[in-house]
Amino acid sequence: MKWNIFNCLVLWCMSATLAGQAIPNGSVEQATQNPGNSFIRLFAGDQIVTNWRVESGSIDYIGTYWTAADGRRSFDMNGTEPGAVSTFINTTAGEQYYLQFAFAGNPNCDGPPVKELKVTANDSSRVYRFDVTGKASQNMGWRAEIFSFVATSGQTTVTFTSQNPGHCGPAIDNLVLVEVDCAGTVNGTAVTDECGVCLEPGDPAFNQTCTDCAGTVNGTAVVDDCGVCLLPSDPGFNQSCSDCAGTVNGSAVVDDCGKCLEPTDPAFNVGCTDCAGTVDGTAVVDACGVCLEPRDSTFNQSCVDCGGTPNGIAMIDDCGRCLEPDDPEFSYTCQESIYIPSSFSPNGDDVNDVFELFKNSEVVARIADYRIYSRWGELVYEARDFEFSDTDRWWDGRFRGKSVNVGPYVYSIEVLSGNGRTEIFRGEVMVVNPGK
């Protein structure tokens, strides 16, 4: 709270200084001539109104010709032409000031109803607009406006300039310095809290929008999955209700074999030695009768034939087909123009390492589109527009640089014949004995 109190003190002190400092003759009541119930036309260089000077054009110093915002006198910023008038304010370099002035317009002409006034001080400038529609001399509709500027010296000149042509221009009166809070409210009490939000100190949200679950302003503590308010870096975060598997509110426990399992798991407290004799090992006997880790690339592969059958006898015949030797079609004269193998073994032994199509030598054809998908529809490989002889274009059983798992994969292949006819082949190919 020290930072906030300090800023409040600075704001109070500065506001007290500004609000207590009067603008000399800000209400334009003091002058060496009396406009009475009419007006006095003033021209560039005139200074009959105390602490005011006409800078250019002409203005009218109005008496009771119309109702002033304060007192009995005010300015019409157009005399015979648009005018500019200035006054000075004692200031402190580097301080921000808020100048409030009454703004209206001369309603007694046929000119444009919207009056425009430009206010400048140092590098600050702003244009204000007032619509006199429905207004009258006894119902001017004076409106309070705020102009802000930063002082660059001990005295600042503020200039008001009409932006309208003709005789009837914007009207000004009653200049005062005011206090403006962070919400832009004149004489307001809102301040910026420690969360950087502009609020009234009594607002329930004051200093609360950036408070964490521990009540620390700008803190980072949060309620974890166990319902405990902790810093995410706390070693106890999400741990007070986690089981041995790290699952929040889980029920897994360490069994007698030292394994973290759900008590309902069939393997709970079941023998802890695998087929290799390893305590708590995971090796099992595969379909080929070999004791291996299931993740071993040779698992179920040492006895698999080209059809993917463990201990099978099928092999690739001269026609590129995977058949058992006693099959009547084995090595029979290849009658089909296009043959698609049902499996291949991408294990790097240079035998049946890619999934390629075969054709009779007299057949003129090329591959137009060649796509391989996983069983879940994910595109694994794709190639287009190549010859049957382009061996480097056929799928080598890899996906994203790694060998795929054993199993079926879906193919969709378009073959373009020499006569322009396209034939589409779709089916499954089995990957067996993949490489590592």
Contacts in CASP RR format, 6 or more apart in sequence:
PFRMAT RR
TARGET T0000
AUTHOR 0000-0000-0000
METHOD contacts of the structure
MODEL  1
MKWNIFNCLVLWCMSATLAGQAIPNGSVEQATQNPGNSFIRLFAGDQIVT
NWRVESGSIDYIGTYWTAADGRRSFDMNGTEPGAVSTFINTTAGEQYYLQ
FAFAGNPNCDGPPVKELKVTANDSSRVYRFDVTGKASQNMGWRAEIFSFV
ATSGQTTVTFTSQNPGHCGPAIDNLVLVEVDCAGTVNGTAVTDECGVCLE
PGDPAFNQTCTDCAGTVNGTAVVDDCGVCLLPSDPGFNQSCSDCAGTVNG
SAVVDDCGKCLEPTDPAFNVGCTDCAGTVDGTAVVDACGVCLEPRDSTFN
QSCVDCGGTPNGIAMIDDCGRCLEPDDPEFSYTCQESIYIPSSFSPNGDD
VNDVFELFKNSEVVARIADYRIYSRWGELVYEARDFEFSDTDRWWDGRFR
GKSVNVGPYVYSIEVLSGNGRTEIFRGEVMVVNPGK
1 194 0 8 1.000
3 194 0 8 1.000
4 191 0 8 1.000
4 192 0 8 1.000
4 193 0 8 1.000
4 194 0 8 1.000
4 207 0 8 1.000
7 191 0 8 1.000
7 192 0 8 1.000
8 191 0 8 1.000
11 181 0 8 1.000
11 191 0 8 1.000
14 95 0 8 1.000
15 179 0 8 1.000
16 179 0 8 1.000
18 95 0 8 1.000
18 97 0 8 1.000
18 98 0 8 1.000
18 177 0 8 1.000
18 178 0 8 1.000
18 179 0 8 1.000
19 177 0 8 1.000
19 178 0 8 1.000
19 179 0 8 1.000
19 187 0 8 1.000
20 177 0 8 1.000
21 89 0 8 1.000
21 90 0 8 1.000
21 177 0 8 1.000
22 176 0 8 1.000
22 177 0 8 1.000
23 51 0 8 1.000
23 87 0 8 1.000
23 89 0 8 1.000
23 99 0 8 1.000
23 175 0 8 1.000
23 176 0 8 1.000
23 177 0 8 1.000
24 50 0 8 1.000
24 51 0 8 1.000
24 87 0 8 1.000
24 88 0 8 1.000
25 49 0 8 1.000
25 50 0 8 1.000
25 51 0 8 1.000
25 52 0 8 1.000
25 87 0 8 1.000
26 51 0 8 1.000
26 87 0 8 1.000
26 174 0 8 1.000
26 175 0 8 1.000
26 176 0 8 1.000
27 70 0 8 1.000
27 71 0 8 1.000
27 73 0 8 1.000
27 173 0 8 1.000
27 174 0 8 1.000
27 175 0 8 1.000
28 49 0 8 1.000
28 52 0 8 1.000
28 61 0 8 1.000
28 73 0 8 1.000
28 74 0 8 1.000
28 75 0 8 1.000
28 173 0 8 1.000
28 174 0 8 1.000
29 71 0 8 1.000
29 72 0 8 1.000
29 73 0 8 1.000
30 49 0 8 1.000
30 50 0 8 1.000
30 51 0 8 1.000
31 48 0 8 1.000
31 49 0 8 1.000
31 50 0 8 1.000
31 61 0 8 1.000
31 73 0 8 1.000
32 48 0 8 1.000
32 50 0 8 1.000
33 40 0 8 1.000
33 48 0 8 1.000
33 61 0 8 1.000
35 61 0 8 1.000
35 62 0 8 1.000
35 63 0 8 1.000
35 65 0 8 1.000
35 73 0 8 1.000
36 63 0 8 1.000
36 64 0 8 1.000
37 63 0 8 1.000
37 64 0 8 1.000
37 65 0 8 1.000
38 63 0 8 1.000
38 65 0 8 1.000
39 60 0 8 1.000
39 61 0 8 1.000
39 62 0 8 1.000
39 63 0 8 1.000
39 65 0 8 1.000
39 76 0 8 1.000
40 48 0 8 1.000
40 60 0 8 1.000
40 61 0 8 1.000
41 58 0 8 1.000
41 59 0 8 1.000
41 60 0 8 1.000
41 61 0 8 1.000
41 79 0 8 1.000
41 80 0 8 1.000
42 48 0 8 1.000
42 49 0 8 1.000
42 54 0 8 1.000
42 58 0 8 1.000
42 59 0 8 1.000
42 60 0 8 1.000
42 61 0 8 1.000
43 54 0 8 1.000
43 57 0 8 1.000
43 58 0 8 1.000
44 54 0 8 1.000
44 55 0 8 1.000
44 56 0 8 1.000
44 57 0 8 1.000
44 58 0 8 1.000
45 53 0 8 1.000
45 54 0 8 1.000
45 55 0 8 1.000
46 53 0 8 1.000
46 54 0 8 1.000
47 53 0 8 1.000
47 54 0 8 1.000
48 61 0 8 1.000
49 61 0 8 1.000
51 87 0 8 1.000
51 88 0 8 1.000
52 85 0 8 1.000
52 86 0 8 1.000
52 87 0 8 1.000
53 85 0 8 1.000
53 86 0 8 1.000
53 87 0 8 1.000
54 83 0 8 1.000
54 84 0 8 1.000
54 85 0 8 1.000
55 83 0 8 1.000
55 84 0 8 1.000
55 85 0 8 1.000
55 86 0 8 1.000
55 159 0 8 1.000
55 161 0 8 1.000
56 83 0 8 1.000
56 84 0 8 1.000
56 161 0 8 1.000
57 79 0 8 1.000
57 81 0 8 1.000
57 82 0 8 1.000
57 83 0 8 1.000
57 84 0 8 1.000
58 78 0 8 1.000
58 79 0 8 1.000
58 80 0 8 1.000
58 81 0 8 1.000
58 83 0 8 1.000
59 75 0 8 1.000
59 76 0 8 1.000
59 77 0 8 1.000
59 78 0 8 1.000
59 79 0 8 1.000
59 83 0 8 1.000
59 85 0 8 1.000
59 162 0 8 1.000
60 75 0 8 1.000
60 76 0 8 1.000
60 78 0 8 1.000
60 79 0 8 1.000
61 73 0 8 1.000
61 75 0 8 1.000
62 68 0 8 1.000
62 73 0 8 1.000
62 74 0 8 1.000
62 75 0 8 1.000
62 76 0 8 1.000
62 171 0 8 1.000
63 72 0 8 1.000
63 73 0 8 1.000
63 74 0 8 1.000
64 72 0 8 1.000
65 137 0 8 1.000
66 74 0 8 1.000
66 106 0 8 1.000
66 108 0 8 1.000
66 137 0 8 1.000
66 138 0 8 1.000
66 140 0 8 1.000
66 171 0 8 1.000
67 137 0 8 1.000
67 138 0 8 1.000
67 139 0 8 1.000
67 140 0 8 1.000
68 74 0 8 1.000
68 173 0 8 1.000
68 174 0 8 1.000
69 102 0 8 1.000
69 104 0 8 1.000
69 140 0 8 1.000
69 142 0 8 1.000
69 173 0 8 1.000
69 174 0 8 1.000
70 102 0 8 1.000
70 173 0 8 1.000
70 174 0 8 1.000
71 174 0 8 1.000
73 173 0 8 1.000
74 102 0 8 1.000
74 171 0 8 1.000
74 172 0 8 1.000
74 173 0 8 1.000
74 174 0 8 1.000
75 85 0 8 1.000
75 160 0 8 1.000
75 171 0 8 1.000
75 172 0 8 1.000
75 173 0 8 1.000
76 105 0 8 1.000
76 106 0 8 1.000
76 168 0 8 1.000
76 169 0 8 1.000
76 170 0 8 1.000
76 171 0 8 1.000
77 83 0 8 1.000
77 84 0 8 1.000
77 85 0 8 1.000
77 117 0 8 1.000
77 160 0 8 1.000
77 161 0 8 1.000
77 162 0 8 1.000
77 164 0 8 1.000
77 169 0 8 1.000
77 170 0 8 1.000
77 171 0 8 1.000
77 172 0 8 1.000
78 106 0 8 1.000
78 162 0 8 1.000
78 164 0 8 1.000
78 165 0 8 1.000
78 166 0 8 1.000
78 167 0 8 1.000
78 168 0 8 1.000
78 169 0 8 1.000
78 170 0 8 1.000
79 166 0 8 1.000
79 167 0 8 1.000
80 166 0 8 1.000
80 167 0 8 1.000
81 165 0 8 1.000
81 166 0 8 1.000
82 161 0 8 1.000
82 162 0 8 1.000
82 163 0 8 1.000
82 164 0 8 1.000
82 165 0 8 1.000
82 166 0 8 1.000
82 169 0 8 1.000
83 161 0 8 1.000
83 162 0 8 1.000
84 159 0 8 1.000
84 160 0 8 1.000
84 161 0 8 1.000
84 162 0 8 1.000
85 159 0 8 1.000
85 160 0 8 1.000
86 157 0 8 1.000
86 158 0 8 1.000
86 159 0 8 1.000
86 160 0 8 1.000
87 157 0 8 1.000
87 158 0 8 1.000
87 175 0 8 1.000
88 155 0 8 1.000
88 156 0 8 1.000
88 157 0 8 1.000
88 158 0 8 1.000
89 97 0 8 1.000
89 99 0 8 1.000
89 155 0 8 1.000
89 156 0 8 1.000
89 158 0 8 1.000
89 177 0 8 1.000
90 154 0 8 1.000
90 155 0 8 1.000
91 97 0 8 1.000
91 151 0 8 1.000
91 153 0 8 1.000
91 154 0 8 1.000
91 155 0 8 1.000
91 156 0 8 1.000
92 151 0 8 1.000
92 154 0 8 1.000
93 151 0 8 1.000
93 152 0 8 1.000
93 153 0 8 1.000
93 154 0 8 1.000
94 150 0 8 1.000
94 151 0 8 1.000
94 152 0 8 1.000
95 150 0 8 1.000
95 151 0 8 1.000
96 148 0 8 1.000
96 149 0 8 1.000
96 150 0 8 1.000
97 148 0 8 1.000
97 149 0 8 1.000
97 150 0 8 1.000
97 151 0 8 1.000
97 156 0 8 1.000
97 177 0 8 1.000
98 146 0 8 1.000
98 147 0 8 1.000
98 148 0 8 1.000
98 177 0 8 1.000
98 178 0 8 1.000
98 179 0 8 1.000
98 180 0 8 1.000
98 186 0 8 1.000
99 119 0 8 1.000
99 121 0 8 1.000
99 146 0 8 1.000
99 147 0 8 1.000
99 148 0 8 1.000
99 149 0 8 1.000
99 158 0 8 1.000
99 175 0 8 1.000
99 176 0 8 1.000
99 177 0 8 1.000
99 178 0 8 1.000
100 144 0 8 1.000
100 145 0 8 1.000
100 146 0 8 1.000
100 147 0 8 1.000
100 175 0 8 1.000
100 176 0 8 1.000
100 177 0 8 1.000
100 178 0 8 1.000
100 186 0 8 1.000
101 119 0 8 1.000
101 144 0 8 1.000
101 145 0 8 1.000
101 147 0 8 1.000
101 160 0 8 1.000
101 172 0 8 1.000
101 173 0 8 1.000
101 174 0 8 1.000
101 175 0 8 1.000
101 176 0 8 1.000
102 142 0 8 1.000
102 143 0 8 1.000
102 144 0 8 1.000
102 145 0 8 1.000
102 172 0 8 1.000
102 173 0 8 1.000
102 174 0 8 1.000
103 117 0 8 1.000
103 128 0 8 1.000
103 130 0 8 1.000
103 142 0 8 1.000
103 143 0 8 1.000
103 144 0 8 1.000
103 145 0 8 1.000
103 170 0 8 1.000
103 171 0 8 1.000
103 172 0 8 1.000
104 115 0 8 1.000
104 130 0 8 1.000
104 132 0 8 1.000
104 135 0 8 1.000
104 140 0 8 1.000
104 141 0 8 1.000
104 142 0 8 1.000
104 143 0 8 1.000
104 170 0 8 1.000
104 171 0 8 1.000
104 173 0 8 1.000
105 115 0 8 1.000
105 130 0 8 1.000
105 132 0 8 1.000
105 135 0 8 1.000
105 140 0 8 1.000
105 168 0 8 1.000
105 169 0 8 1.000
105 170 0 8 1.000
105 171 0 8 1.000
106 115 0 8 1.000
106 132 0 8 1.000
106 167 0 8 1.000
106 168 0 8 1.000
106 169 0 8 1.000
106 170 0 8 1.000
106 171 0 8 1.000
107 132 0 8 1.000
107 134 0 8 1.000
107 135 0 8 1.000
107 136 0 8 1.000
107 137 0 8 1.000
107 140 0 8 1.000
107 168 0 8 1.000
108 137 0 8 1.000
108 168 0 8 1.000
109 166 0 8 1.000
109 167 0 8 1.000
109 168 0 8 1.000
109 169 0 8 1.000
111 164 0 8 1.000
111 166 0 8 1.000
111 168 0 8 1.000
112 164 0 8 1.000
113 131 0 8 1.000
113 132 0 8 1.000
113 133 0 8 1.000
114 129 0 8 1.000
114 130 0 8 1.000
114 131 0 8 1.000
114 132 0 8 1.000
115 129 0 8 1.000
115 130 0 8 1.000
115 131 0 8 1.000
115 132 0 8 1.000
115 162 0 8 1.000
115 164 0 8 1.000
115 168 0 8 1.000
115 169 0 8 1.000
115 170 0 8 1.000
115 171 0 8 1.000
116 127 0 8 1.000
116 128 0 8 1.000
116 129 0 8 1.000
116 162 0 8 1.000
116 163 0 8 1.000
116 164 0 8 1.000
116 170 0 8 1.000
117 127 0 8 1.000
117 128 0 8 1.000
117 129 0 8 1.000
117 130 0 8 1.000
117 160 0 8 1.000
117 161 0 8 1.000
117 162 0 8 1.000
117 163 0 8 1.000
117 170 0 8 1.000
117 172 0 8 1.000
118 125 0 8 1.000
118 126 0 8 1.000
118 127 0 8 1.000
118 128 0 8 1.000
118 160 0 8 1.000
118 161 0 8 1.000
118 162 0 8 1.000
118 163 0 8 1.000
119 125 0 8 1.000
119 126 0 8 1.000
119 127 0 8 1.000
119 128 0 8 1.000
119 147 0 8 1.000
119 158 0 8 1.000
119 159 0 8 1.000
119 160 0 8 1.000
119 161 0 8 1.000
120 158 0 8 1.000
120 159 0 8 1.000
120 161 0 8 1.000
121 147 0 8 1.000
121 149 0 8 1.000
121 156 0 8 1.000
121 157 0 8 1.000
121 158 0 8 1.000
121 159 0 8 1.000
122 149 0 8 1.000
122 150 0 8 1.000
122 151 0 8 1.000
122 152 0 8 1.000
122 156 0 8 1.000
123 149 0 8 1.000
123 150 0 8 1.000
124 147 0 8 1.000
124 148 0 8 1.000
124 149 0 8 1.000
124 150 0 8 1.000
126 147 0 8 1.000
127 163 0 8 1.000
128 145 0 8 1.000
128 170 0 8 1.000
130 143 0 8 1.000
130 170 0 8 1.000
135 141 0 8 1.000
140 171 0 8 1.000
142 173 0 8 1.000
144 186 0 8 1.000
146 178 0 8 1.000
146 180 0 8 1.000
146 184 0 8 1.000
146 186 0 8 1.000
147 158 0 8 1.000
148 180 0 8 1.000
149 156 0 8 1.000
149 158 0 8 1.000
158 175 0 8 1.000
160 172 0 8 1.000
162 169 0 8 1.000
162 170 0 8 1.000
163 170 0 8 1.000
164 170 0 8 1.000
178 186 0 8 1.000
178 187 0 8 1.000
179 186 0 8 1.000
179 187 0 8 1.000
179 188 0 8 1.000
180 186 0 8 1.000
180 187 0 8 1.000
180 188 0 8 1.000
181 187 0 8 1.000
181 188 0 8 1.000
181 189 0 8 1.000
181 190 0 8 1.000
181 191 0 8 1.000
181 198 0 8 1.000
182 190 0 8 1.000
182 191 0 8 1.000
182 192 0 8 1.000
182 198 0 8 1.000
183 190 0 8 1.000
183 198 0 8 1.000
184 190 0 8 1.000
189 200 0 8 1.000
189 201 0 8 1.000
190 198 0 8 1.000
190 199 0 8 1.000
190 200 0 8 1.000
191 198 0 8 1.000
191 199 0 8 1.000
191 201 0 8 1.000
192 198 0 8 1.000
193 199 0 8 1.000
193 201 0 8 1.000
193 206 0 8 1.000
193 207 0 8 1.000
193 209 0 8 1.000
194 207 0 8 1.000
194 210 0 8 1.000
194 217 0 8 1.000
194 218 0 8 1.000
195 207 0 8 1.000
195 208 0 8 1.000
195 209 0 8 1.000
195 210 0 8 1.000
195 211 0 8 1.000
195 217 0 8 1.000
195 218 0 8 1.000
196 210 0 8 1.000
197 205 0 8 1.000
197 206 0 8 1.000
197 209 0 8 1.000
199 205 0 8 1.000
199 206 0 8 1.000
200 206 0 8 1.000
207 217 0 8 1.000
210 217 0 8 1.000
210 218 0 8 1.000
210 219 0 8 1.000
211 217 0 8 1.000
211 218 0 8 1.000
211 219 0 8 1.000
212 218 0 8 1.000
212 219 0 8 1.000
212 220 0 8 1.000
212 221 0 8 1.000
212 222 0 8 1.000
212 229 0 8 1.000
213 221 0 8 1.000
213 222 0 8 1.000
213 223 0 8 1.000
213 229 0 8 1.000
214 221 0 8 1.000
214 229 0 8 1.000
215 221 0 8 1.000
220 231 0 8 1.000
220 232 0 8 1.000
221 229 0 8 1.000
221 230 0 8 1.000
221 231 0 8 1.000
222 229 0 8 1.000
222 230 0 8 1.000
222 232 0 8 1.000
223 229 0 8 1.000
224 230 0 8 1.000
224 232 0 8 1.000
224 237 0 8 1.000
224 238 0 8 1.000
225 238 0 8 1.000
225 241 0 8 1.000
225 248 0 8 1.000
225 249 0 8 1.000
226 238 0 8 1.000
226 239 0 8 1.000
226 240 0 8 1.000
226 241 0 8 1.000
226 242 0 8 1.000
226 248 0 8 1.000
226 249 0 8 1.000
227 241 0 8 1.000
228 236 0 8 1.000
228 237 0 8 1.000
228 240 0 8 1.000
230 236 0 8 1.000
230 237 0 8 1.000
231 237 0 8 1.000
238 248 0 8 1.000
241 248 0 8 1.000
241 249 0 8 1.000
241 250 0 8 1.000
242 248 0 8 1.000
242 249 0 8 1.000
242 250 0 8 1.000
243 249 0 8 1.000
243 250 0 8 1.000
243 251 0 8 1.000
243 252 0 8 1.000
243 253 0 8 1.000
243 260 0 8 1.000
244 252 0 8 1.000
244 253 0 8 1.000
244 254 0 8 1.000
244 260 0 8 1.000
245 252 0 8 1.000
245 260 0 8 1.000
246 252 0 8 1.000
251 262 0 8 1.000
251 263 0 8 1.000
252 260 0 8 1.000
252 261 0 8 1.000
252 262 0 8 1.000
253 260 0 8 1.000
253 261 0 8 1.000
253 263 0 8 1.000
254 260 0 8 1.000
255 261 0 8 1.000
255 268 0 8 1.000
255 269 0 8 1.000
256 269 0 8 1.000
257 269 0 8 1.000
257 270 0 8 1.000
257 271 0 8 1.000
257 272 0 8 1.000
257 280 0 8 1.000
258 272 0 8 1.000
258 280 0 8 1.000
259 267 0 8 1.000
259 268 0 8 1.000
259 272 0 8 1.000
259 280 0 8 1.000
261 267 0 8 1.000
261 268 0 8 1.000
262 268 0 8 1.000
272 279 0 8 1.000
272 280 0 8 1.000
272 281 0 8 1.000
273 279 0 8 1.000
273 280 0 8 1.000
273 281 0 8 1.000
274 280 0 8 1.000
274 281 0 8 1.000
274 282 0 8 1.000
274 283 0 8 1.000
274 284 0 8 1.000
274 291 0 8 1.000
275 283 0 8 1.000
275 284 0 8 1.000
275 285 0 8 1.000
275 291 0 8 1.000
276 283 0 8 1.000
276 291 0 8 1.000
277 283 0 8 1.000
282 293 0 8 1.000
282 294 0 8 1.000
283 291 0 8 1.000
283 292 0 8 1.000
283 293 0 8 1.000
284 291 0 8 1.000
284 292 0 8 1.000
284 294 0 8 1.000
285 291 0 8 1.000
286 292 0 8 1.000
286 299 0 8 1.000
286 300 0 8 1.000
286 302 0 8 1.000
286 310 0 8 1.000
287 300 0 8 1.000
287 303 0 8 1.000
287 310 0 8 1.000
287 311 0 8 1.000
288 300 0 8 1.000
288 301 0 8 1.000
288 302 0 8 1.000
288 303 0 8 1.000
288 304 0 8 1.000
288 310 0 8 1.000
288 311 0 8 1.000
289 303 0 8 1.000
290 298 0 8 1.000
290 299 0 8 1.000
290 302 0 8 1.000
292 298 0 8 1.000
292 299 0 8 1.000
293 299 0 8 1.000
297 403 0 8 1.000
297 434 0 8 1.000
297 435 0 8 1.000
297 436 0 8 1.000
298 433 0 8 1.000
300 310 0 8 1.000
300 406 0 8 1.000
301 347 0 8 1.000
301 406 0 8 1.000
301 432 0 8 1.000
301 433 0 8 1.000
301 434 0 8 1.000
303 310 0 8 1.000
303 311 0 8 1.000
303 312 0 8 1.000
304 310 0 8 1.000
304 312 0 8 1.000
304 345 0 8 1.000
304 432 0 8 1.000
304 433 0 8 1.000
305 311 0 8 1.000
305 312 0 8 1.000
305 313 0 8 1.000
305 314 0 8 1.000
305 315 0 8 1.000
305 322 0 8 1.000
305 432 0 8 1.000
306 314 0 8 1.000
306 315 0 8 1.000
306 316 0 8 1.000
306 322 0 8 1.000
306 341 0 8 1.000
306 342 0 8 1.000
306 343 0 8 1.000
306 344 0 8 1.000
306 345 0 8 1.000
306 352 0 8 1.000
306 432 0 8 1.000
307 314 0 8 1.000
307 322 0 8 1.000
307 342 0 8 1.000
307 343 0 8 1.000
307 430 0 8 1.000
307 432 0 8 1.000
308 314 0 8 1.000
308 343 0 8 1.000
308 430 0 8 1.000
308 432 0 8 1.000
312 324 0 8 1.000
313 324 0 8 1.000
313 325 0 8 1.000
314 322 0 8 1.000
314 323 0 8 1.000
314 324 0 8 1.000
315 322 0 8 1.000
315 323 0 8 1.000
315 324 0 8 1.000
315 325 0 8 1.000
316 322 0 8 1.000
316 341 0 8 1.000
316 352 0 8 1.000
317 323 0 8 1.000
317 329 0 8 1.000
317 330 0 8 1.000
317 331 0 8 1.000
318 331 0 8 1.000
318 334 0 8 1.000
319 331 0 8 1.000
319 332 0 8 1.000
319 334 0 8 1.000
319 336 0 8 1.000
319 339 0 8 1.000
319 358 0 8 1.000
320 339 0 8 1.000
320 341 0 8 1.000
320 358 0 8 1.000
321 329 0 8 1.000
321 330 0 8 1.000
321 339 0 8 1.000
321 341 0 8 1.000
322 341 0 8 1.000
322 342 0 8 1.000
322 343 0 8 1.000
323 329 0 8 1.000
323 330 0 8 1.000
324 330 0 8 1.000
334 358 0 8 1.000
334 360 0 8 1.000
336 360 0 8 1.000
337 359 0 8 1.000
337 360 0 8 1.000
337 363 0 8 1.000
337 365 0 8 1.000
338 357 0 8 1.000
338 358 0 8 1.000
338 359 0 8 1.000
338 363 0 8 1.000
338 365 0 8 1.000
338 415 0 8 1.000
338 423 0 8 1.000
338 425 0 8 1.000
339 357 0 8 1.000
339 358 0 8 1.000
339 359 0 8 1.000
340 357 0 8 1.000
340 411 0 8 1.000
340 413 0 8 1.000
340 425 0 8 1.000
340 427 0 8 1.000
340 429 0 8 1.000
341 352 0 8 1.000
341 355 0 8 1.000
341 356 0 8 1.000
341 357 0 8 1.000
341 358 0 8 1.000
341 429 0 8 1.000
342 428 0 8 1.000
342 429 0 8 1.000
342 430 0 8 1.000
343 429 0 8 1.000
343 430 0 8 1.000
343 431 0 8 1.000
343 432 0 8 1.000
344 352 0 8 1.000
344 353 0 8 1.000
344 354 0 8 1.000
344 355 0 8 1.000
344 356 0 8 1.000
344 397 0 8 1.000
344 429 0 8 1.000
344 430 0 8 1.000
344 431 0 8 1.000
344 432 0 8 1.000
345 351 0 8 1.000
345 352 0 8 1.000
345 353 0 8 1.000
345 431 0 8 1.000
345 432 0 8 1.000
345 433 0 8 1.000
345 434 0 8 1.000
346 353 0 8 1.000
346 354 0 8 1.000
346 396 0 8 1.000
346 397 0 8 1.000
346 398 0 8 1.000
346 403 0 8 1.000
346 431 0 8 1.000
346 433 0 8 1.000
346 434 0 8 1.000
346 435 0 8 1.000
347 353 0 8 1.000
347 433 0 8 1.000
347 434 0 8 1.000
347 435 0 8 1.000
348 435 0 8 1.000
353 396 0 8 1.000
354 391 0 8 1.000
354 394 0 8 1.000
354 395 0 8 1.000
354 396 0 8 1.000
354 397 0 8 1.000
355 372 0 8 1.000
355 394 0 8 1.000
355 395 0 8 1.000
355 397 0 8 1.000
355 411 0 8 1.000
355 429 0 8 1.000
356 388 0 8 1.000
356 391 0 8 1.000
356 394 0 8 1.000
357 367 0 8 1.000
357 388 0 8 1.000
357 413 0 8 1.000
357 415 0 8 1.000
357 425 0 8 1.000
358 388 0 8 1.000
359 365 0 8 1.000
359 388 0 8 1.000
363 417 0 8 1.000
364 417 0 8 1.000
364 418 0 8 1.000
365 388 0 8 1.000
365 415 0 8 1.000
365 416 0 8 1.000
365 417 0 8 1.000
365 418 0 8 1.000
366 385 0 8 1.000
366 386 0 8 1.000
366 387 0 8 1.000
366 388 0 8 1.000
366 415 0 8 1.000
366 416 0 8 1.000
367 383 0 8 1.000
367 384 0 8 1.000
367 385 0 8 1.000
367 386 0 8 1.000
367 387 0 8 1.000
367 388 0 8 1.000
367 393 0 8 1.000
367 413 0 8 1.000
367 414 0 8 1.000
367 415 0 8 1.000
367 416 0 8 1.000
368 384 0 8 1.000
368 385 0 8 1.000
368 414 0 8 1.000
368 415 0 8 1.000
368 416 0 8 1.000
368 422 0 8 1.000
369 384 0 8 1.000
369 412 0 8 1.000
369 413 0 8 1.000
369 414 0 8 1.000
370 381 0 8 1.000
370 382 0 8 1.000
370 383 0 8 1.000
370 384 0 8 1.000
370 386 0 8 1.000
370 393 0 8 1.000
370 394 0 8 1.000
370 395 0 8 1.000
370 411 0 8 1.000
370 413 0 8 1.000
370 414 0 8 1.000
371 379 0 8 1.000
371 381 0 8 1.000
371 382 0 8 1.000
371 411 0 8 1.000
371 412 0 8 1.000
371 413 0 8 1.000
372 379 0 8 1.000
372 380 0 8 1.000
372 381 0 8 1.000
372 382 0 8 1.000
372 395 0 8 1.000
372 409 0 8 1.000
372 410 0 8 1.000
372 411 0 8 1.000
372 429 0 8 1.000
373 379 0 8 1.000
373 380 0 8 1.000
373 409 0 8 1.000
373 410 0 8 1.000
373 411 0 8 1.000
373 412 0 8 1.000
374 380 0 8 1.000
374 404 0 8 1.000
374 409 0 8 1.000
374 410 0 8 1.000
375 408 0 8 1.000
375 409 0 8 1.000
375 410 0 8 1.000
377 410 0 8 1.000
380 395 0 8 1.000
380 399 0 8 1.000
380 404 0 8 1.000
380 409 0 8 1.000
381 395 0 8 1.000
381 397 0 8 1.000
381 399 0 8 1.000
383 393 0 8 1.000
383 394 0 8 1.000
383 395 0 8 1.000
386 393 0 8 1.000
397 403 0 8 1.000
397 404 0 8 1.000
397 431 0 8 1.000
397 434 0 8 1.000
398 404 0 8 1.000
403 434 0 8 1.000
403 435 0 8 1.000
403 436 0 8 1.000
404 431 0 8 1.000
404 434 0 8 1.000
405 431 0 8 1.000
405 434 0 8 1.000
406 431 0 8 1.000
406 432 0 8 1.000
406 433 0 8 1.000
406 434 0 8 1.000
407 430 0 8 1.000
407 431 0 8 1.000
407 432 0 8 1.000
408 428 0 8 1.000
408 429 0 8 1.000
408 430 0 8 1.000
408 431 0 8 1.000
409 428 0 8 1.000
409 429 0 8 1.000
409 430 0 8 1.000
409 431 0 8 1.000
410 426 0 8 1.000
410 427 0 8 1.000
410 428 0 8 1.000
411 425 0 8 1.000
411 426 0 8 1.000
411 427 0 8 1.000
411 428 0 8 1.000
411 429 0 8 1.000
412 424 0 8 1.000
412 425 0 8 1.000
412 426 0 8 1.000
412 427 0 8 1.000
413 424 0 8 1.000
413 425 0 8 1.000
413 426 0 8 1.000
414 422 0 8 1.000
414 423 0 8 1.000
414 424 0 8 1.000
414 425 0 8 1.000
415 422 0 8 1.000
415 423 0 8 1.000
415 424 0 8 1.000
415 425 0 8 1.000
416 422 0 8 1.000
417 423 0 8 1.000
END
